[in-house]
């Protein structure tokens, strides 16, 4: 359905390691579009189209994953 297709599109803006929404320095979106994507992802979580991912916290301290100098 439409919800699952949109969730697949939005999942491109979420880190598979941390579950966090990528920042503008990674997405390349303008400020307005970044806010729209963030809002859409949060809405998809609320309505159940996307699961809220709680990843292993050890990933959060790995500089190769979370350092802005090494985007995925």
mmCIF file of the N, C-alpha and C atoms, coordinates in Angstrom:
data_MODEL
# 
_entry.id   MODEL 
# 
loop_
_atom_site.group_PDB 
_atom_site.id 
_atom_site.type_symbol 
_atom_site.label_atom_id 
_atom_site.label_alt_id 
_atom_site.label_comp_id 
_atom_site.label_asym_id 
_atom_site.label_entity_id 
_atom_site.label_seq_id 
_atom_site.pdbx_PDB_ins_code 
_atom_site.Cartn_x 
_atom_site.Cartn_y 
_atom_site.Cartn_z 
_atom_site.occupancy 
_atom_site.B_iso_or_equiv 
_atom_site.pdbx_formal_charge 
_atom_site.auth_seq_id 
_atom_site.auth_comp_id 
_atom_site.auth_asym_id 
_atom_site.auth_atom_id 
_atom_site.pdbx_PDB_model_num 
ATOM 1   N N  . UNK A 1 1  ? 0.809  -1.198 0.000  1.00 0.00 ? 1  UNK A N  1 
ATOM 2   C CA . UNK A 1 1  ? 0.000  0.000  0.000  1.00 0.00 ? 1  UNK A CA 1 
ATOM 3   C C  . UNK A 1 1  ? 0.844  1.250  0.000  1.00 0.00 ? 1  UNK A C  1 
ATOM 4   N N  . UNK A 1 2  ? 0.162  2.348  0.003  1.00 0.00 ? 2  UNK A N  1 
ATOM 5   C CA . UNK A 1 2  ? 0.805  3.662  -0.043 1.00 0.00 ? 2  UNK A CA 1 
ATOM 6   C C  . UNK A 1 2  ? 1.685  3.901  1.179  1.00 0.00 ? 2  UNK A C  1 
ATOM 7   N N  . UNK A 1 3  ? 1.232  3.470  2.350  1.00 0.00 ? 3  UNK A N  1 
ATOM 8   C CA . UNK A 1 3  ? 1.993  3.678  3.584  1.00 0.00 ? 3  UNK A CA 1 
ATOM 9   C C  . UNK A 1 3  ? 3.318  2.954  3.569  1.00 0.00 ? 3  UNK A C  1 
ATOM 10  N N  . UNK A 1 4  ? 3.316  1.705  3.089  1.00 0.00 ? 4  UNK A N  1 
ATOM 11  C CA . UNK A 1 4  ? 4.564  0.937  3.091  1.00 0.00 ? 4  UNK A CA 1 
ATOM 12  C C  . UNK A 1 4  ? 5.543  1.469  2.055  1.00 0.00 ? 4  UNK A C  1 
ATOM 13  N N  . UNK A 1 5  ? 5.043  1.953  0.925  1.00 0.00 ? 5  UNK A N  1 
ATOM 14  C CA . UNK A 1 5  ? 5.919  2.526  -0.096 1.00 0.00 ? 5  UNK A CA 1 
ATOM 15  C C  . UNK A 1 5  ? 6.561  3.809  0.419  1.00 0.00 ? 5  UNK A C  1 
ATOM 16  N N  . UNK A 1 6  ? 5.776  4.610  1.103  1.00 0.00 ? 6  UNK A N  1 
ATOM 17  C CA . UNK A 1 6  ? 6.309  5.857  1.656  1.00 0.00 ? 6  UNK A CA 1 
ATOM 18  C C  . UNK A 1 6  ? 7.319  5.561  2.765  1.00 0.00 ? 6  UNK A C  1 
ATOM 19  N N  . UNK A 1 7  ? 7.033  4.542  3.574  1.00 0.00 ? 7  UNK A N  1 
ATOM 20  C CA . UNK A 1 7  ? 7.957  4.153  4.642  1.00 0.00 ? 7  UNK A CA 1 
ATOM 21  C C  . UNK A 1 7  ? 9.289  3.698  4.057  1.00 0.00 ? 7  UNK A C  1 
ATOM 22  N N  . UNK A 1 8  ? 9.243  2.979  2.942  1.00 0.00 ? 8  UNK A N  1 
ATOM 23  C CA . UNK A 1 8  ? 10.478 2.533  2.289  1.00 0.00 ? 8  UNK A CA 1 
ATOM 24  C C  . UNK A 1 8  ? 11.291 3.735  1.813  1.00 0.00 ? 8  UNK A C  1 
ATOM 25  N N  . UNK A 1 9  ? 10.608 4.733  1.274  1.00 0.00 ? 9  UNK A N  1 
ATOM 26  C CA . UNK A 1 9  ? 11.288 5.955  0.835  1.00 0.00 ? 9  UNK A CA 1 
ATOM 27  C C  . UNK A 1 9  ? 11.899 6.685  2.028  1.00 0.00 ? 9  UNK A C  1 
ATOM 28  N N  . UNK A 1 10 ? 11.130 6.832  3.100  1.00 0.00 ? 10 UNK A N  1 
ATOM 29  C CA . UNK A 1 10 ? 11.603 7.557  4.278  1.00 0.00 ? 10 UNK A CA 1 
ATOM 30  C C  . UNK A 1 10 ? 12.743 6.834  4.987  1.00 0.00 ? 10 UNK A C  1 
ATOM 31  N N  . UNK A 1 11 ? 12.776 5.508  4.881  1.00 0.00 ? 11 UNK A N  1 
ATOM 32  C CA . UNK A 1 11 ? 13.820 4.741  5.572  1.00 0.00 ? 11 UNK A CA 1 
ATOM 33  C C  . UNK A 1 11 ? 15.216 5.070  5.040  1.00 0.00 ? 11 UNK A C  1 
ATOM 34  N N  . UNK A 1 12 ? 15.300 5.638  3.846  1.00 0.00 ? 12 UNK A N  1 
ATOM 35  C CA . UNK A 1 12 ? 16.591 6.045  3.288  1.00 0.00 ? 12 UNK A CA 1 
ATOM 36  C C  . UNK A 1 12 ? 17.224 7.181  4.089  1.00 0.00 ? 12 UNK A C  1 
ATOM 37  N N  . UNK A 1 13 ? 16.411 7.883  4.877  1.00 0.00 ? 13 UNK A N  1 
ATOM 38  C CA . UNK A 1 13 ? 16.888 9.022  5.652  1.00 0.00 ? 13 UNK A CA 1 
ATOM 39  C C  . UNK A 1 13 ? 17.171 8.654  7.102  1.00 0.00 ? 13 UNK A C  1 
ATOM 40  N N  . UNK A 1 14 ? 17.183 7.350  7.409  1.00 0.00 ? 14 UNK A N  1 
ATOM 41  C CA . UNK A 1 14 ? 17.428 6.876  8.768  1.00 0.00 ? 14 UNK A CA 1 
ATOM 42  C C  . UNK A 1 14 ? 18.642 5.954  8.764  1.00 0.00 ? 14 UNK A C  1 
ATOM 43  N N  . UNK A 1 15 ? 19.523 6.144  9.732  1.00 0.00 ? 15 UNK A N  1 
ATOM 44  C CA . UNK A 1 15 ? 20.710 5.297  9.843  1.00 0.00 ? 15 UNK A CA 1 
ATOM 45  C C  . UNK A 1 15 ? 20.310 3.878  10.226 1.00 0.00 ? 15 UNK A C  1 
ATOM 46  N N  . UNK A 1 16 ? 20.784 2.869  9.476  1.00 0.00 ? 16 UNK A N  1 
ATOM 47  C CA . UNK A 1 16 ? 20.477 1.485  9.845  1.00 0.00 ? 16 UNK A CA 1 
ATOM 48  C C  . UNK A 1 16 ? 21.217 1.049  11.108 1.00 0.00 ? 16 UNK A C  1 
ATOM 49  N N  . UNK A 1 17 ? 22.234 1.807  11.502 1.00 0.00 ? 17 UNK A N  1 
ATOM 50  C CA . UNK A 1 17 ? 23.023 1.452  12.682 1.00 0.00 ? 17 UNK A CA 1 
ATOM 51  C C  . UNK A 1 17 ? 22.438 2.024  13.966 1.00 0.00 ? 17 UNK A C  1 
ATOM 52  N N  . UNK A 1 18 ? 22.020 3.283  13.911 1.00 0.00 ? 18 UNK A N  1 
ATOM 53  C CA . UNK A 1 18 ? 21.558 3.950  15.131 1.00 0.00 ? 18 UNK A CA 1 
ATOM 54  C C  . UNK A 1 18 ? 20.051 4.145  15.182 1.00 0.00 ? 18 UNK A C  1 
ATOM 55  N N  . UNK A 1 19 ? 19.392 4.140  14.030 1.00 0.00 ? 19 UNK A N  1 
ATOM 56  C CA . UNK A 1 19 ? 17.960 4.431  13.988 1.00 0.00 ? 19 UNK A CA 1 
ATOM 57  C C  . UNK A 1 19 ? 17.667 5.918  14.002 1.00 0.00 ? 19 UNK A C  1 
ATOM 58  N N  . UNK A 1 20 ? 18.713 6.752  14.021 1.00 0.00 ? 20 UNK A N  1 
ATOM 59  C CA . UNK A 1 20 ? 18.529 8.205  14.038 1.00 0.00 ? 20 UNK A CA 1 
ATOM 60  C C  . UNK A 1 20 ? 18.288 8.727  12.627 1.00 0.00 ? 20 UNK A C  1 
ATOM 61  N N  . UNK A 1 21 ? 17.569 9.836  12.547 1.00 0.00 ? 21 UNK A N  1 
ATOM 62  C CA . UNK A 1 21 ? 17.355 10.506 11.270 1.00 0.00 ? 21 UNK A CA 1 
ATOM 63  C C  . UNK A 1 21 ? 18.663 11.200 10.885 1.00 0.00 ? 21 UNK A C  1 
ATOM 64  N N  . UNK A 1 22 ? 19.084 11.006 9.634  1.00 0.00 ? 22 UNK A N  1 
ATOM 65  C CA . UNK A 1 22 ? 20.301 11.658 9.157  1.00 0.00 ? 22 UNK A CA 1 
ATOM 66  C C  . UNK A 1 22 ? 20.134 13.177 9.177  1.00 0.00 ? 22 UNK A C  1 
ATOM 67  N N  . UNK A 1 23 ? 21.233 13.878 9.425  1.00 0.00 ? 23 UNK A N  1 
ATOM 68  C CA . UNK A 1 23 ? 21.232 15.335 9.398  1.00 0.00 ? 23 UNK A CA 1 
ATOM 69  C C  . UNK A 1 23 ? 21.355 15.853 7.975  1.00 0.00 ? 23 UNK A C  1 
ATOM 70  N N  . UNK A 1 24 ? 21.211 17.158 7.846  1.00 0.00 ? 24 UNK A N  1 
ATOM 71  C CA . UNK A 1 24 ? 21.279 17.790 6.523  1.00 0.00 ? 24 UNK A CA 1 
ATOM 72  C C  . UNK A 1 24 ? 22.631 17.614 5.859  1.00 0.00 ? 24 UNK A C  1 
ATOM 73  N N  . UNK A 1 25 ? 23.699 17.517 6.653  1.00 0.00 ? 25 UNK A N  1 
ATOM 74  C CA . UNK A 1 25 ? 25.034 17.351 6.068  1.00 0.00 ? 25 UNK A CA 1 
ATOM 75  C C  . UNK A 1 25 ? 25.162 16.011 5.350  1.00 0.00 ? 25 UNK A C  1 
ATOM 76  N N  . UNK A 1 26 ? 24.296 15.066 5.668  1.00 0.00 ? 26 UNK A N  1 
ATOM 77  C CA . UNK A 1 26 ? 24.311 13.762 5.001  1.00 0.00 ? 26 UNK A CA 1 
ATOM 78  C C  . UNK A 1 26 ? 23.236 13.699 3.919  1.00 0.00 ? 26 UNK A C  1 
ATOM 79  N N  . UNK A 1 27 ? 22.023 14.185 4.211  1.00 0.00 ? 27 UNK A N  1 
ATOM 80  C CA . UNK A 1 27 ? 20.926 14.083 3.242  1.00 0.00 ? 27 UNK A CA 1 
ATOM 81  C C  . UNK A 1 27 ? 21.085 15.050 2.083  1.00 0.00 ? 27 UNK A C  1 
ATOM 82  N N  . UNK A 1 28 ? 21.710 16.197 2.347  1.00 0.00 ? 28 UNK A N  1 
ATOM 83  C CA . UNK A 1 28 ? 21.848 17.201 1.300  1.00 0.00 ? 28 UNK A CA 1 
ATOM 84  C C  . UNK A 1 28 ? 20.567 17.979 1.046  1.00 0.00 ? 28 UNK A C  1 
ATOM 85  N N  . UNK A 1 29 ? 19.574 17.815 1.923  1.00 0.00 ? 29 UNK A N  1 
ATOM 86  C CA . UNK A 1 29 ? 18.301 18.510 1.749  1.00 0.00 ? 29 UNK A CA 1 
ATOM 87  C C  . UNK A 1 29 ? 18.400 19.940 2.267  1.00 0.00 ? 29 UNK A C  1 
ATOM 88  N N  . UNK A 1 30 ? 17.550 20.815 1.720  1.00 0.00 ? 30 UNK A N  1 
ATOM 89  C CA . UNK A 1 30 ? 17.464 22.164 2.267  1.00 0.00 ? 30 UNK A CA 1 
ATOM 90  C C  . UNK A 1 30 ? 16.754 22.079 3.621  1.00 0.00 ? 30 UNK A C  1 
ATOM 91  N N  . UNK A 1 31 ? 16.835 23.136 4.388  1.00 0.00 ? 31 UNK A N  1 
ATOM 92  C CA . UNK A 1 31 ? 16.282 23.144 5.742  1.00 0.00 ? 31 UNK A CA 1 
ATOM 93  C C  . UNK A 1 31 ? 14.791 22.797 5.747  1.00 0.00 ? 31 UNK A C  1 
ATOM 94  N N  . UNK A 1 32 ? 14.044 23.376 4.820  1.00 0.00 ? 32 UNK A N  1 
ATOM 95  C CA . UNK A 1 32 ? 12.592 23.146 4.755  1.00 0.00 ? 32 UNK A CA 1 
ATOM 96  C C  . UNK A 1 32 ? 12.274 21.677 4.474  1.00 0.00 ? 32 UNK A C  1 
ATOM 97  N N  . UNK A 1 33 ? 12.947 21.098 3.483  1.00 0.00 ? 33 UNK A N  1 
ATOM 98  C CA . UNK A 1 33 ? 12.689 19.696 3.120  1.00 0.00 ? 33 UNK A CA 1 
ATOM 99  C C  . UNK A 1 33 ? 13.150 18.744 4.219  1.00 0.00 ? 33 UNK A C  1 
ATOM 100 N N  . UNK A 1 34 ? 14.263 19.085 4.897  1.00 0.00 ? 34 UNK A N  1 
ATOM 101 C CA . UNK A 1 34 ? 14.745 18.256 6.000  1.00 0.00 ? 34 UNK A CA 1 
ATOM 102 C C  . UNK A 1 34 ? 13.689 18.195 7.100  1.00 0.00 ? 34 UNK A C  1 
ATOM 103 N N  . UNK A 1 35 ? 13.075 19.338 7.414  1.00 0.00 ? 35 UNK A N  1 
ATOM 104 C CA . UNK A 1 35 ? 12.023 19.376 8.433  1.00 0.00 ? 35 UNK A CA 1 
ATOM 105 C C  . UNK A 1 35 ? 10.820 18.551 7.995  1.00 0.00 ? 35 UNK A C  1 
ATOM 106 N N  . UNK A 1 36 ? 10.465 18.636 6.705  1.00 0.00 ? 36 UNK A N  1 
ATOM 107 C CA . UNK A 1 36 ? 9.337  17.857 6.182  1.00 0.00 ? 36 UNK A CA 1 
ATOM 108 C C  . UNK A 1 36 ? 9.607  16.361 6.305  1.00 0.00 ? 36 UNK A C  1 
ATOM 109 N N  . UNK A 1 37 ? 10.819 15.944 5.950  1.00 0.00 ? 37 UNK A N  1 
ATOM 110 C CA . UNK A 1 37 ? 11.180 14.526 6.032  1.00 0.00 ? 37 UNK A CA 1 
ATOM 111 C C  . UNK A 1 37 ? 11.159 14.064 7.485  1.00 0.00 ? 37 UNK A C  1 
ATOM 112 N N  . UNK A 1 38 ? 11.741 14.856 8.383  1.00 0.00 ? 38 UNK A N  1 
ATOM 113 C CA . UNK A 1 38 ? 11.757 14.500 9.806  1.00 0.00 ? 38 UNK A CA 1 
ATOM 114 C C  . UNK A 1 38 ? 10.340 14.360 10.347 1.00 0.00 ? 38 UNK A C  1 
ATOM 115 N N  . UNK A 1 39 ? 9.487  15.293 9.971  1.00 0.00 ? 39 UNK A N  1 
ATOM 116 C CA . UNK A 1 39 ? 8.090  15.271 10.425 1.00 0.00 ? 39 UNK A CA 1 
ATOM 117 C C  . UNK A 1 39 ? 7.374  14.037 9.870  1.00 0.00 ? 39 UNK A C  1 
ATOM 118 N N  . UNK A 1 40 ? 7.625  13.719 8.596  1.00 0.00 ? 40 UNK A N  1 
ATOM 119 C CA . UNK A 1 40 ? 6.987  12.560 7.969  1.00 0.00 ? 40 UNK A CA 1 
ATOM 120 C C  . UNK A 1 40 ? 7.451  11.259 8.621  1.00 0.00 ? 40 UNK A C  1 
ATOM 121 N N  . UNK A 1 41 ? 8.732  11.176 8.973  1.00 0.00 ? 41 UNK A N  1 
ATOM 122 C CA . UNK A 1 41 ? 9.254  9.977  9.636  1.00 0.00 ? 41 UNK A CA 1 
ATOM 123 C C  . UNK A 1 41 ? 8.610  9.821  11.008 1.00 0.00 ? 41 UNK A C  1 
ATOM 124 N N  . UNK A 1 42 ? 8.539  10.913 11.753 1.00 0.00 ? 42 UNK A N  1 
ATOM 125 C CA . UNK A 1 42 ? 7.922  10.860 13.083 1.00 0.00 ? 42 UNK A CA 1 
ATOM 126 C C  . UNK A 1 42 ? 6.445  10.487 12.985 1.00 0.00 ? 42 UNK A C  1 
ATOM 127 N N  . UNK A 1 43 ? 5.769  11.006 11.969 1.00 0.00 ? 43 UNK A N  1 
ATOM 128 C CA . UNK A 1 43 ? 4.357  10.673 11.750 1.00 0.00 ? 43 UNK A CA 1 
ATOM 129 C C  . UNK A 1 43 ? 4.214  9.188  11.394 1.00 0.00 ? 43 UNK A C  1 
ATOM 130 N N  . UNK A 1 44 ? 5.120  8.675  10.565 1.00 0.00 ? 44 UNK A N  1 
ATOM 131 C CA . UNK A 1 44 ? 5.082  7.256  10.187 1.00 0.00 ? 44 UNK A CA 1 
ATOM 132 C C  . UNK A 1 44 ? 5.295  6.367  11.407 1.00 0.00 ? 44 UNK A C  1 
ATOM 133 N N  . UNK A 1 45 ? 6.139  6.808  12.347 1.00 0.00 ? 45 UNK A N  1 
ATOM 134 C CA . UNK A 1 45 ? 6.328  6.057  13.595 1.00 0.00 ? 45 UNK A CA 1 
ATOM 135 C C  . UNK A 1 45 ? 5.032  6.029  14.393 1.00 0.00 ? 45 UNK A C  1 
ATOM 136 N N  . UNK A 1 46 ? 4.391  7.189  14.534 1.00 0.00 ? 46 UNK A N  1 
ATOM 137 C CA . UNK A 1 46 ? 3.161  7.297  15.331 1.00 0.00 ? 46 UNK A CA 1 
ATOM 138 C C  . UNK A 1 46 ? 2.053  6.422  14.750 1.00 0.00 ? 46 UNK A C  1 
ATOM 139 N N  . UNK A 1 47 ? 1.905  6.432  13.423 1.00 0.00 ? 47 UNK A N  1 
ATOM 140 C CA . UNK A 1 47 ? 0.827  5.681  12.789 1.00 0.00 ? 47 UNK A CA 1 
ATOM 141 C C  . UNK A 1 47 ? 1.175  4.224  12.510 1.00 0.00 ? 47 UNK A C  1 
ATOM 142 N N  . UNK A 1 48 ? 2.398  3.819  12.850 1.00 0.00 ? 48 UNK A N  1 
ATOM 143 C CA . UNK A 1 48 ? 2.768  2.415  12.738 1.00 0.00 ? 48 UNK A CA 1 
ATOM 144 C C  . UNK A 1 48 ? 3.239  1.962  11.371 1.00 0.00 ? 48 UNK A C  1 
ATOM 145 N N  . UNK A 1 49 ? 3.496  2.888  10.451 1.00 0.00 ? 49 UNK A N  1 
ATOM 146 C CA . UNK A 1 49 ? 4.013  2.495  9.137  1.00 0.00 ? 49 UNK A CA 1 
ATOM 147 C C  . UNK A 1 49 ? 5.495  2.154  9.207  1.00 0.00 ? 49 UNK A C  1 
ATOM 148 N N  . UNK A 1 50 ? 6.183  2.734  10.196 1.00 0.00 ? 50 UNK A N  1 
ATOM 149 C CA . UNK A 1 50 ? 7.607  2.456  10.391 1.00 0.00 ? 50 UNK A CA 1 
ATOM 150 C C  . UNK A 1 50 ? 7.820  2.112  11.853 1.00 0.00 ? 50 UNK A C  1 
ATOM 151 N N  . UNK A 1 51 ? 8.647  1.103  12.081 1.00 0.00 ? 51 UNK A N  1 
ATOM 152 C CA . UNK A 1 51 ? 8.957  0.773  13.470 1.00 0.00 ? 51 UNK A CA 1 
ATOM 153 C C  . UNK A 1 51 ? 9.990  1.764  13.995 1.00 0.00 ? 51 UNK A C  1 
ATOM 154 N N  . UNK A 1 52 ? 9.905  2.041  15.279 1.00 0.00 ? 52 UNK A N  1 
ATOM 155 C CA . UNK A 1 52 ? 10.902 2.888  15.926 1.00 0.00 ? 52 UNK A CA 1 
ATOM 156 C C  . UNK A 1 52 ? 12.047 1.970  16.306 1.00 0.00 ? 52 UNK A C  1 
ATOM 157 N N  . UNK A 1 53 ? 13.229 2.261  15.774 1.00 0.00 ? 53 UNK A N  1 
ATOM 158 C CA . UNK A 1 53 ? 14.363 1.367  15.985 1.00 0.00 ? 53 UNK A CA 1 
ATOM 159 C C  . UNK A 1 53 ? 15.200 1.831  17.167 1.00 0.00 ? 53 UNK A C  1 
ATOM 160 N N  . UNK A 1 54 ? 15.395 0.947  18.105 1.00 0.00 ? 54 UNK A N  1 
ATOM 161 C CA . UNK A 1 54 ? 16.315 1.204  19.205 1.00 0.00 ? 54 UNK A CA 1 
ATOM 162 C C  . UNK A 1 54 ? 17.496 0.276  18.988 1.00 0.00 ? 54 UNK A C  1 
ATOM 163 N N  . UNK A 1 55 ? 18.562 0.823  18.469 1.00 0.00 ? 55 UNK A N  1 
ATOM 164 C CA . UNK A 1 55 ? 19.722 0.019  18.106 1.00 0.00 ? 55 UNK A CA 1 
ATOM 165 C C  . UNK A 1 55 ? 20.667 -0.135 19.288 1.00 0.00 ? 55 UNK A C  1 
ATOM 166 N N  . UNK A 1 56 ? 21.620 -1.012 19.105 1.00 0.00 ? 56 UNK A N  1 
ATOM 167 C CA . UNK A 1 56 ? 22.642 -1.255 20.116 1.00 0.00 ? 56 UNK A CA 1 
ATOM 168 C C  . UNK A 1 56 ? 23.384 0.052  20.414 1.00 0.00 ? 56 UNK A C  1 
ATOM 169 N N  . UNK A 1 57 ? 23.389 0.513  21.668 1.00 0.00 ? 57 UNK A N  1 
ATOM 170 C CA . UNK A 1 57 ? 24.034 1.794  21.983 1.00 0.00 ? 57 UNK A CA 1 
ATOM 171 C C  . UNK A 1 57 ? 25.534 1.834  21.699 1.00 0.00 ? 57 UNK A C  1 
ATOM 172 N N  . UNK A 1 58 ? 26.178 0.681  21.536 1.00 0.00 ? 58 UNK A N  1 
ATOM 173 C CA . UNK A 1 58 ? 27.614 0.689  21.237 1.00 0.00 ? 58 UNK A CA 1 
ATOM 174 C C  . UNK A 1 58 ? 27.897 1.364  19.900 1.00 0.00 ? 58 UNK A C  1 
ATOM 175 N N  . UNK A 1 59 ? 26.921 1.337  18.986 1.00 0.00 ? 59 UNK A N  1 
ATOM 176 C CA . UNK A 1 59 ? 27.098 2.010  17.700 1.00 0.00 ? 59 UNK A CA 1 
ATOM 177 C C  . UNK A 1 59 ? 27.227 3.516  17.873 1.00 0.00 ? 59 UNK A C  1 
ATOM 178 N N  . UNK A 1 60 ? 26.603 4.066  18.907 1.00 0.00 ? 60 UNK A N  1 
ATOM 179 C CA . UNK A 1 60 ? 26.597 5.511  19.094 1.00 0.00 ? 60 UNK A CA 1 
ATOM 180 C C  . UNK A 1 60 ? 27.972 6.069  19.435 1.00 0.00 ? 60 UNK A C  1 
ATOM 181 N N  . UNK A 1 61 ? 28.872 5.214  19.903 1.00 0.00 ? 61 UNK A N  1 
ATOM 182 C CA . UNK A 1 61 ? 30.220 5.678  20.240 1.00 0.00 ? 61 UNK A CA 1 
ATOM 183 C C  . UNK A 1 61 ? 31.243 5.330  19.165 1.00 0.00 ? 61 UNK A C  1 
ATOM 184 N N  . UNK A 1 62 ? 30.806 4.686  18.091 1.00 0.00 ? 62 UNK A N  1 
ATOM 185 C CA . UNK A 1 62 ? 31.720 4.324  17.009 1.00 0.00 ? 62 UNK A CA 1 
ATOM 186 C C  . UNK A 1 62 ? 31.910 5.532  16.089 1.00 0.00 ? 62 UNK A C  1 
ATOM 187 N N  . UNK A 1 63 ? 33.109 6.119  16.047 1.00 0.00 ? 63 UNK A N  1 
ATOM 188 C CA . UNK A 1 63 ? 33.303 7.329  15.240 1.00 0.00 ? 63 UNK A CA 1 
ATOM 189 C C  . UNK A 1 63 ? 33.132 7.106  13.741 1.00 0.00 ? 63 UNK A C  1 
ATOM 190 N N  . UNK A 1 64 ? 33.323 5.887  13.268 1.00 0.00 ? 64 UNK A N  1 
ATOM 191 C CA . UNK A 1 64 ? 33.165 5.632  11.832 1.00 0.00 ? 64 UNK A CA 1 
ATOM 192 C C  . UNK A 1 64 ? 31.697 5.653  11.425 1.00 0.00 ? 64 UNK A C  1 
ATOM 193 N N  . UNK A 1 65 ? 30.805 5.476  12.385 1.00 0.00 ? 65 UNK A N  1 
ATOM 194 C CA . UNK A 1 65 ? 29.375 5.483  12.092 1.00 0.00 ? 65 UNK A CA 1 
ATOM 195 C C  . UNK A 1 65 ? 28.754 6.835  12.419 1.00 0.00 ? 65 UNK A C  1 
ATOM 196 N N  . UNK A 1 66 ? 29.099 7.401  13.558 1.00 0.00 ? 66 UNK A N  1 
ATOM 197 C CA . UNK A 1 66 ? 28.427 8.604  14.037 1.00 0.00 ? 66 UNK A CA 1 
ATOM 198 C C  . UNK A 1 66 ? 29.203 9.897  13.815 1.00 0.00 ? 66 UNK A C  1 
ATOM 199 N N  . UNK A 1 67 ? 30.437 9.816  13.375 1.00 0.00 ? 67 UNK A N  1 
ATOM 200 C CA . UNK A 1 67 ? 31.223 11.019 13.140 1.00 0.00 ? 67 UNK A CA 1 
ATOM 201 C C  . UNK A 1 67 ? 30.798 11.645 11.816 1.00 0.00 ? 67 UNK A C  1 
ATOM 202 N N  . UNK A 1 68 ? 30.577 12.950 11.805 1.00 0.00 ? 68 UNK A N  1 
ATOM 203 C CA . UNK A 1 68 ? 30.127 13.620 10.588 1.00 0.00 ? 68 UNK A CA 1 
ATOM 204 C C  . UNK A 1 68 ? 31.171 13.581 9.481  1.00 0.00 ? 68 UNK A C  1 
ATOM 205 N N  . UNK A 1 69 ? 32.425 13.317 9.822  1.00 0.00 ? 69 UNK A N  1 
ATOM 206 C CA . UNK A 1 69 ? 33.472 13.249 8.802  1.00 0.00 ? 69 UNK A CA 1 
ATOM 207 C C  . UNK A 1 69 ? 33.407 11.948 8.014  1.00 0.00 ? 69 UNK A C  1 
ATOM 208 N N  . UNK A 1 70 ? 32.704 10.973 8.544  1.00 0.00 ? 70 UNK A N  1 
ATOM 209 C CA . UNK A 1 70 ? 32.587 9.676  7.876  1.00 0.00 ? 70 UNK A CA 1 
ATOM 210 C C  . UNK A 1 70 ? 31.121 9.314  7.675  1.00 0.00 ? 70 UNK A C  1 
ATOM 211 N N  . UNK A 1 71 ? 30.381 10.064 6.828  1.00 0.00 ? 71 UNK A N  1 
ATOM 212 C CA . UNK A 1 71 ? 28.985 9.681  6.605  1.00 0.00 ? 71 UNK A CA 1 
ATOM 213 C C  . UNK A 1 71 ? 28.911 8.340  5.890  1.00 0.00 ? 71 UNK A C  1 
ATOM 214 N N  . UNK A 1 72 ? 27.819 7.637  6.106  1.00 0.00 ? 72 UNK A N  1 
ATOM 215 C CA . UNK A 1 72 ? 27.649 6.304  5.503  1.00 0.00 ? 72 UNK A CA 1 
ATOM 216 C C  . UNK A 1 72 ? 27.533 6.392  4.003  1.00 0.00 ? 72 UNK A C  1 
# 
